């Protein structure tokens, strides 16, 4: 339960802090390490349905990150961008939620 809340908070804060839009309806499967959520992009009228096919944590220079991989959306053109340019995934700083507690609390 705590892991799901941390993941939900990290993803929501990441996308809103960057001005991408508002995240809601987050579904986390900690067993399969997948996420699903809706993103209402700023300036758009239709939500973006996002599926994260896998996630993991990574420590770089003592900073912990949530790596979102295998990103799929309900927009074909955006899926192509992710496939062509985002093979390593989206790097979400876990410090955005709780400094230094990411991997420990996520238990991954």
N, C-alpha and C positions, 0 to 999 in steps of 0.2 A: 504494500500500500504506500509506504513512504517513497519507494523507488518510483512508482507511477506519478506521485505528486511532484517529485523533483524533476522528472522528465517533462511533465506537463508544464511546470513553471519555467524550466529552461527554454523550451521551444517557444512558449508564449512570449516570454520576455525578449528572446532573441529577435523574433520576427517583428514585434512591435517597436523595439528600440531602434531598429534599422529603418523604420518607416514603411515596411512592406505591407502591414495591415494587421487586422485583429484575428487572432487564433481562437477557435472554439471547437467544441465537440471532440476533444482529444481522447483517443482510445489507445491504451498502451497494453501490449502483450509482452510482459517481462520474460516469459518462457521462450517465446519465439524471437524476442528482441525486435519487435516491429512497432510502428506507430502509425496512426491515422488521425488526420485532423482536417478541419476546414479553415481556410484562410480567406478572409474578406479583404482583398487587395485595396489599398487606398486608391480612390478614383474609379473603382470598378463597381458594377452593379450585380455581378454574378460571383459567387464564392468559388474559390479554387479548392478542389478536393485533393488532398495530398496523402500519399501512402509512402511511408518509409519502410523499405523492404528489410533493412537491417540497421542496427546501431551498435556502437561500441564506445568505450572511453579510451582516451589516449592522453598521456602526460608529455608535454613539450616544455622544456625549461621550467619545470616545477609548476606549470599551469595545467589544469585538467580540462579536457575538452570532450564533449559528446560529439561523435562523428556520425552524421546521418548519411546513410548510403542507400543505393538502389531507389532513388526518388522517382516516383511516378505521380502524375497529376491527371486531371481531366482535360488538359490542354496538350494536344499533340506537339505543337511547336515547342512548348516548354520541356516536354519529355525529351525532345531531340537535343535541346541545349544541355540538359543534364547528362544525357548519354555522351555527347560530344566533348563537353568541357568540365564535367564534375565527377570524373571517375573516382577521385579520392574522397568525395563526399562534401557535405556542408559541416564546417567546424564551428560548433556552438560552445563558447566558453562556459564551463560549469561554475566558475566563480560568480557568474551572473546570478546564481541562486544561493549558493552557500560555499563561500571560500574554503577550499581545501577538503570538502566533505564529499565531493562528487563520487569518486570510485568507491570509497568506503561505504557510503550510504546506498549507492546503486548495487554494491556487492558484485561487481563485474570486473 
